[in-house]
Amino acid sequence: MTDPARTVLAGLDAVRSHVEDLYRDLHRHPELGLREHRTAKKAADALRDAGFEVTEGIGGTGVLGVLTNGDGPVVMARADMDALPVRERTGLPYASTEAVTDGGGGEQPVMHACGHDVHVASLIGCARLMAGHRDTWRGTFVALFQPSEENGDGADAMIDDGLTAKSPRPDVVLAQHVLPCPAGLVGTRAGSFLSAADSLRITVHGRGAHGSMPQAAVDPVVMAAMIVVRLQTVVSRELAATTPAVVTVGSIHAGSGPNVIPDRAVIELNVRSYDNATRARILDAIARIVRAECEASRAPEEPEIERISSFPPTVNDEEPTRRVADAFARYFGDDARTVELQTASEDMSEIPRAFGAPFTYWAIGGIDPERYAEAVRKGTVAQDVPVNHSPAFAPVIQPTLDTGVSALTVAALAWLAPEPPPEASGPQGPGVVVTAPPT
């Protein structure tokens, strides 16, 4: 029996140069969240050229492409488009020199430091292959380009702008992310994959006084210090040792001079968790500790606890993940692996949740395999392999892009042109050990 995926991907040679050129162009011209106007136009134009029905401007800059090819399942593949406020230090000939004006009137450099340019180029390549081989599949293929993933508000922006009314309801939603592991690998994981992330700003109130007269003050610096110390017990003493979670205090600000006791202190922290029950338990514990320490210090006002950003956990549905893992095992062989639990965060899962559809999200490698193997041999992976959000992060063009295009195509065809299941299911290779920095 002919393998539809291999039939479609036989056309990869014909689209490779276009995908590579598009990737270089996107990398050279990155755009921040909800400003992806140029990127969105590139995606929309490419989809129209391939015969998709295109809707632009969803949630600001989001793009929806729909290719209907007879009766059958509806498969949605999503790519994020935004870049980061990072100055690129890769030395590549197509490195970004883009900058924008920040809120203070200064210059803010911009870089595709997380690989979203890989995601966009890969989905365009997949879309072109699907459009060019309609004789091999039946159903509807939906290509979705999402803005502002890094800010955690792009998926909601599209949903609030009527995405579910503008797109056919998918039977499954697919997405992928390039990670700092060897290029050519693909990694799936059923169940919890990416963490939830909650960033909090806590303001505690005291009573200011001269530094020489602490008896006249309620010192918010001491109050904040006690809170920071006590927060270290949330994970270590309130969760089971087998429950993964992180509480990190990243910022604390108070006062204006060494001999002045201020009247307030501001703490900013980040929480990572993998299920909503653990998430709620941690957030409740933080609120309890903050209020208790303020009461113990005789704070004159209640503390303010503000959630300044929030990402949901990414929990892959079992059945679609198994189906994709089986398809990857058939096509990629030993390069199809199981990926570790990641501490990164994503807002993609809000899209299938809005449609009431299952989803699966997987990883592809982006690091030169020889460079990665040498770092492993020397025990210097953490030092020598740039990770996402680093100014030195630069996925190798190949085989990263071929893998990205192929993975999306193979996964989509698992619904649109399904093969009989093999006797042995799931990825066959050893696990991919990757730790990516969180969004």
C-alpha positions as CSV (number, residue, x, y, z in Angstrom):
1,M,0.0,0.0,0.0
2,T,1.3,3.5,-0.9
3,D,2.1,5.7,2.1
4,P,0.3,9.0,1.5
5,A,2.8,10.9,3.6
6,R,5.7,9.7,1.5
7,T,3.8,10.5,-1.6
8,V,3.1,14.1,-0.5
9,L,6.6,14.6,0.9
10,A,8.2,13.5,-2.3
11,G,7.4,17.1,-3.3
12,L,9.5,18.5,-0.5
13,D,12.4,19.2,-2.9
14,A,10.1,21.5,-4.9
15,V,9.2,23.7,-1.9
16,R,12.5,23.5,0.0
17,S,14.1,26.6,-1.5
18,H,10.9,28.7,-0.9
19,V,10.7,27.6,2.7
20,E,14.4,28.4,3.3
21,D,14.1,31.8,1.7
22,L,11.0,32.6,3.7
23,Y,12.7,31.5,6.9
24,R,15.7,33.8,6.3
25,D,13.4,36.7,5.4
26,L,11.3,36.2,8.6
27,H,14.4,35.8,10.7
28,R,15.9,39.1,9.3
29,H,12.6,41.0,9.9
30,P,11.2,39.9,13.2
31,E,8.1,41.6,14.8
32,L,6.9,41.8,18.3
33,G,3.5,40.5,19.5
34,L,0.4,42.1,17.9
35,R,2.7,44.0,15.5
36,E,3.3,41.1,13.1
37,H,1.9,42.9,10.1
38,R,4.7,42.0,7.7
39,T,4.8,38.4,8.8
40,A,1.1,38.0,8.6
41,K,1.0,39.4,5.1
42,K,3.7,37.0,4.0
43,A,1.7,34.1,5.4
44,A,-1.6,35.3,3.9
45,D,-0.1,35.8,0.5
46,A,1.6,32.4,0.5
47,L,-1.7,30.8,1.5
48,R,-3.7,32.6,-1.3
49,D,-1.1,31.5,-3.8
50,A,-1.6,27.9,-2.7
51,G,-5.4,28.2,-3.1
52,F,-6.5,28.6,0.5
53,E,-9.4,30.8,1.5
54,V,-7.8,33.4,3.7
55,T,-9.1,35.6,6.5
56,E,-6.7,38.2,7.9
57,G,-6.6,40.5,10.9
58,I,-8.1,38.1,13.4
59,G,-7.3,39.3,16.9
60,G,-5.2,42.1,15.3
61,T,-2.7,40.2,13.1
62,G,-3.8,36.6,13.0
63,V,-4.3,34.8,9.7
64,L,-6.6,31.9,8.9
65,G,-6.3,29.7,5.8
66,V,-8.8,27.1,4.9
67,L,-8.3,24.5,2.1
68,T,-11.4,22.3,1.6
69,N,-10.8,19.1,-0.4
70,G,-14.0,17.1,-0.2
71,D,-15.7,15.4,2.7
72,G,-13.6,14.3,5.6
73,P,-12.0,15.4,8.9
74,V,-11.0,19.0,9.6
75,V,-7.4,19.3,10.7
76,M,-6.0,22.6,12.1
77,A,-2.3,23.3,12.3
78,R,-1.2,26.4,14.2
79,A,2.1,28.4,14.1
80,D,3.0,31.4,16.3
81,M,4.5,34.5,14.6
82,D,5.9,36.9,17.1
83,A,9.5,37.6,18.1
84,L,11.2,38.8,21.3
85,P,12.8,42.1,22.5
86,V,16.3,40.6,22.3
87,R,19.4,41.9,20.5
88,E,20.7,39.2,18.1
89,R,24.2,37.9,18.6
90,T,24.3,34.9,16.2
91,G,26.6,36.4,13.6
92,L,24.4,35.0,10.8
93,P,24.4,36.7,7.4
94,Y,20.6,37.0,7.8
95,A,20.7,38.1,11.5
96,S,18.1,40.7,12.6
97,T,19.0,44.3,12.9
98,E,15.4,45.4,13.5
99,A,14.5,47.6,16.4
100,V,11.4,49.4,17.7
101,T,10.8,52.3,19.9
102,D,9.9,51.3,23.5
103,G,7.6,53.1,25.9
104,G,10.4,55.4,27.1
105,G,11.3,56.5,23.6
106,G,14.4,54.3,23.5
107,E,15.4,51.7,20.9
108,Q,14.4,48.1,21.6
109,P,16.1,45.5,19.4
110,V,14.0,42.6,18.1
111,M,15.0,39.0,17.3
112,H,13.4,35.7,16.5
113,A,15.0,34.2,19.6
114,C,12.4,31.5,20.1
115,G,12.1,29.9,16.7
116,H,8.7,31.2,15.6
117,D,10.2,31.9,12.2
118,V,10.8,28.2,11.9
119,H,7.2,27.5,12.8
120,V,5.8,29.9,10.2
121,A,8.0,28.8,7.4
122,S,7.3,25.1,8.2
123,L,3.5,25.6,8.2
124,I,3.7,27.5,4.9
125,G,5.8,24.6,3.4
126,C,3.2,22.1,4.7
127,A,0.3,24.2,3.3
128,R,2.0,24.2,-0.2
129,L,2.5,20.5,-0.1
130,M,-1.1,19.8,1.0
131,A,-2.4,22.1,-1.7
132,G,-0.2,20.5,-4.4
133,H,-1.2,16.9,-3.6
134,R,-5.0,17.0,-3.1
135,D,-5.4,13.7,-4.9
136,T,-3.8,11.9,-1.8
137,W,-6.2,13.2,0.9
138,R,-9.8,14.2,1.7
139,G,-11.1,16.7,4.2
140,T,-10.2,20.2,5.2
141,F,-6.8,21.5,6.1
142,V,-6.7,24.7,8.2
143,A,-3.5,26.7,8.6
144,L,-3.6,29.2,11.5
145,F,-1.0,31.8,12.2
146,Q,-1.3,33.2,15.7
147,P,0.1,36.5,17.0
148,S,1.5,37.4,20.4
149,E,2.3,34.0,21.9
150,E,5.2,35.4,24.0
151,N,2.8,37.7,25.7
152,G,0.3,35.0,26.4
153,D,-2.6,37.0,24.9
154,G,-2.6,36.1,21.2
155,A,-4.8,33.0,21.3
156,D,-7.4,34.8,23.4
157,A,-7.3,37.8,21.0
158,M,-8.1,35.6,18.1
159,I,-10.9,33.8,20.1
160,D,-12.4,37.1,21.3
161,D,-12.4,38.3,17.6
162,G,-14.6,35.4,16.6
163,L,-12.1,32.7,15.5
164,T,-14.5,29.9,16.2
165,A,-17.1,31.5,13.9
166,K,-14.6,32.2,11.1
167,S,-13.1,28.7,11.0
168,P,-14.6,25.3,10.5
169,R,-14.5,23.3,13.8
170,P,-11.4,21.2,13.8
171,D,-11.5,17.5,14.7
172,V,-7.9,18.0,16.0
173,V,-5.5,20.9,16.5
174,L,-1.8,20.3,15.8
175,A,1.2,22.5,16.8
176,Q,5.0,22.1,17.2
177,H,8.0,24.0,18.7
178,V,11.6,24.0,17.8
179,L,13.8,23.2,20.9
180,P,17.5,23.0,21.6
181,C,18.0,19.4,20.8
182,P,19.5,17.8,17.7
183,A,17.9,18.8,14.4
184,G,16.1,16.0,12.6
185,L,14.5,14.6,15.8
186,V,10.8,14.8,16.6
187,G,9.5,14.3,20.1
188,T,6.0,13.6,21.3
189,R,4.5,13.4,24.8
190,A,1.1,12.4,25.9
191,G,-0.5,14.2,28.9
192,S,1.4,17.0,30.5
193,F,4.0,18.6,28.3
194,L,4.4,22.3,29.0
195,S,3.8,24.0,32.3
196,A,1.2,26.6,33.3
197,A,2.9,29.9,34.1
198,D,1.5,32.6,36.4
199,S,3.4,35.9,37.1
200,L,2.3,37.8,40.2
201,R,3.0,41.3,41.4
202,I,2.7,41.7,45.2
203,T,2.6,45.1,46.9
204,V,3.0,45.1,50.7
205,H,2.3,48.3,52.6
206,G,4.2,49.6,55.6
207,R,4.8,53.0,57.4
208,G,7.8,55.0,56.3
209,A,10.2,56.6,58.8
210,H,13.8,57.7,59.2
211,G,16.3,54.8,59.2
212,S,17.5,55.9,62.6
213,M,14.0,55.5,64.1
214,P,12.7,52.1,63.1
215,Q,10.3,52.0,66.1
216,A,8.3,54.6,64.2
217,A,8.0,52.5,61.1
218,V,6.4,49.4,59.8
219,D,9.2,48.2,57.6
220,P,8.0,46.7,54.3
221,V,11.5,45.7,53.4
222,V,11.6,43.2,56.3
223,M,8.0,42.2,55.5
224,A,9.0,41.5,51.9
225,A,12.1,39.6,53.0
226,M,10.1,37.3,55.2
227,I,7.7,36.7,52.4
228,V,10.4,35.7,50.0
229,V,12.0,33.3,52.5
230,R,8.7,31.7,53.4
231,L,7.7,31.3,49.7
232,Q,10.6,28.8,49.4
233,T,8.6,26.4,51.5
234,V,5.6,26.2,49.2
235,V,7.2,23.7,46.8
236,S,9.5,22.0,49.4
237,R,7.0,21.6,52.2
238,E,3.5,21.8,50.7
239,L,3.8,19.6,47.6
240,A,4.8,16.0,47.3
241,A,8.4,15.4,46.2
242,T,7.0,13.8,43.0
243,T,4.9,16.9,42.1
244,P,6.9,19.1,39.7
245,A,6.5,22.9,40.3
246,V,8.6,26.0,40.6
247,V,8.1,29.3,42.5
248,T,10.7,31.9,41.6
249,V,10.9,35.4,43.0
250,G,12.5,37.4,40.2
251,S,12.2,41.0,41.3
252,I,11.9,42.9,44.6
253,H,11.9,46.7,44.8
254,A,11.7,49.0,47.8
255,G,13.0,52.3,49.0
256,S,15.1,55.1,47.6
257,G,18.0,55.5,50.0
258,P,20.0,53.7,52.8
259,N,18.6,55.8,55.6
260,V,15.0,55.9,54.6
261,I,12.5,53.2,55.6
262,P,10.0,53.2,52.7
263,D,6.2,52.8,52.9
264,R,5.9,49.9,50.4
265,A,7.7,47.1,48.7
266,V,6.9,45.3,45.5
267,I,7.7,41.7,44.8
268,E,7.3,40.0,41.4
269,L,7.3,36.2,41.1
270,N,6.7,33.4,38.7
271,V,4.9,30.1,39.3
272,R,5.2,27.0,37.1
273,S,2.9,24.0,37.5
274,Y,1.5,21.2,35.4
275,D,-2.1,20.7,36.4
276,N,-4.8,23.0,37.7
277,A,-5.1,21.4,41.1
278,T,-1.4,22.0,41.9
279,R,-1.6,25.5,40.3
280,A,-4.5,26.5,42.6
281,R,-2.8,25.0,45.7
282,I,0.4,27.0,45.0
283,L,-1.5,30.3,44.3
284,D,-3.6,29.9,47.5
285,A,-0.5,29.2,49.5
286,I,1.2,32.3,48.2
287,A,-1.8,34.5,49.1
288,R,-2.0,32.9,52.6
289,I,1.7,33.5,53.3
290,V,1.6,37.1,52.0
291,R,-1.4,38.0,54.1
292,A,-0.1,36.2,57.2
293,E,3.3,37.9,57.1
294,C,1.6,41.3,56.6
295,E,-0.6,40.7,59.6
296,A,2.4,39.5,61.7
297,S,4.2,42.8,60.8
298,R,1.2,45.0,61.7
299,A,0.9,46.3,58.1
300,P,-1.5,49.3,58.0
301,E,-3.1,48.1,54.7
302,E,-4.0,44.8,53.1
303,P,-1.4,43.6,50.5
304,E,-2.3,43.8,46.8
305,I,-1.8,40.6,44.8
306,E,-2.1,41.1,41.1
307,R,-1.8,38.4,38.4
308,I,0.1,40.2,35.6
309,S,0.3,37.3,33.1
310,S,-1.0,33.7,32.9
311,F,-0.4,30.8,30.6
312,P,-2.5,27.6,30.8
313,P,-0.8,24.1,31.1
314,T,-0.3,22.3,27.8
315,V,-1.7,18.8,28.4
316,N,-1.8,16.7,25.2
317,D,-4.8,14.5,24.6
318,E,-3.9,10.9,24.6
319,E,-5.5,9.6,21.4
320,P,-4.3,12.3,19.0
321,T,-0.8,12.1,20.5
322,R,-0.7,8.3,20.1
323,R,-1.9,8.7,16.5
324,V,0.8,11.3,15.7
325,A,3.5,9.3,17.5
326,D,2.6,6.2,15.4
327,A,2.7,8.3,12.2
328,F,6.1,9.8,13.2
329,A,7.5,6.3,14.0
330,R,6.5,5.1,10.5
331,Y,8.0,8.1,8.8
332,F,11.0,9.2,10.9
333,G,12.0,5.8,12.3
334,D,14.5,6.1,15.2
335,D,14.4,9.9,15.0
336,A,10.9,9.8,16.5
337,R,11.3,10.0,20.2
338,T,9.5,10.7,23.5
339,V,10.3,14.2,24.8
340,E,10.7,15.2,28.5
341,L,8.3,17.3,30.5
342,Q,9.1,21.0,29.7
343,T,9.1,24.1,31.9
344,A,8.3,26.3,28.9
345,S,4.7,27.7,28.6
346,E,2.3,28.3,25.7
347,D,-1.2,29.7,25.1
348,M,-1.9,27.5,22.1
349,S,-4.2,25.2,24.1
350,E,-6.7,28.0,24.5
351,I,-7.6,27.5,20.7
352,P,-8.6,23.9,20.8
353,R,-10.3,24.6,24.1
354,A,-12.5,27.3,22.4
355,F,-13.5,24.8,19.7
356,G,-14.0,21.9,22.1
357,A,-11.4,19.9,20.1
358,P,-8.6,17.6,21.1
359,F,-5.0,18.6,20.4
360,T,-1.4,17.5,20.4
361,Y,1.8,19.6,20.5
362,W,5.2,18.2,19.8
363,A,8.9,19.2,19.6
364,I,11.4,19.3,16.8
365,G,15.1,19.7,17.1
366,G,17.0,22.7,15.9
367,I,20.7,22.3,16.9
368,D,23.4,21.0,14.5
369,P,23.6,17.3,15.4
370,E,27.4,17.3,15.4
371,R,27.6,20.3,17.6
372,Y,25.1,18.8,20.0
373,A,26.9,15.5,20.1
374,E,30.3,17.2,20.8
375,A,28.7,19.1,23.6
376,V,27.3,15.9,25.1
377,R,30.7,14.2,24.8
378,K,32.4,17.1,26.6
379,G,29.6,17.5,29.2
380,T,29.0,21.1,28.2
381,V,25.5,21.1,26.7
382,A,24.4,23.8,29.1
383,Q,27.3,26.1,28.2
384,D,27.7,25.3,24.4
385,V,24.2,24.9,23.1
386,P,22.2,28.1,23.0
387,V,18.6,27.8,24.1
388,N,15.4,29.5,23.2
389,H,15.3,33.2,24.2
390,S,19.1,33.4,24.1
391,P,20.6,36.1,21.8
392,A,22.7,33.3,20.3
393,F,19.7,30.9,19.5
394,A,19.8,30.1,15.8
395,P,18.4,26.8,14.6
396,V,20.3,25.3,11.7
397,I,18.3,25.7,8.5
398,Q,18.6,22.1,7.6
399,P,17.5,19.5,8.6
400,T,15.3,21.7,10.9
401,L,13.0,23.1,8.2
402,D,12.6,19.8,6.4
403,T,11.7,18.2,9.7
404,G,9.2,20.9,10.6
405,V,7.5,20.7,7.2
406,S,7.5,16.9,7.3
407,A,6.2,16.6,10.8
408,L,3.2,18.9,10.2
409,T,2.4,17.1,6.9
410,V,2.8,13.6,8.4
411,A,0.6,14.5,11.4
412,A,-2.1,16.2,9.3
413,L,-2.3,13.2,7.0
414,A,-2.8,10.9,10.0
415,W,-6.4,12.2,9.9
416,L,-6.8,13.3,6.3
417,A,-5.3,10.1,4.7
418,P,-4.9,7.7,7.6
419,E,-2.8,4.6,7.3
420,P,-3.7,1.3,9.1
421,P,-2.1,1.3,12.6
422,P,1.1,-0.7,12.9
423,E,1.4,-3.6,15.4
424,A,3.8,-1.6,17.6
425,S,2.6,1.9,18.4
426,G,4.4,5.0,19.5
427,P,7.9,6.4,19.1
428,Q,10.6,3.8,18.9
429,G,13.8,5.8,19.8
430,P,15.1,6.7,23.2
431,G,13.8,9.8,25.0
432,V,15.0,13.3,24.0
433,V,16.4,15.0,27.0
434,V,15.7,18.7,26.6
435,T,15.3,21.6,29.0
436,A,14.1,24.7,27.3
437,P,13.8,28.1,29.0
438,P,10.2,29.1,29.7
439,T,8.2,31.8,28.0
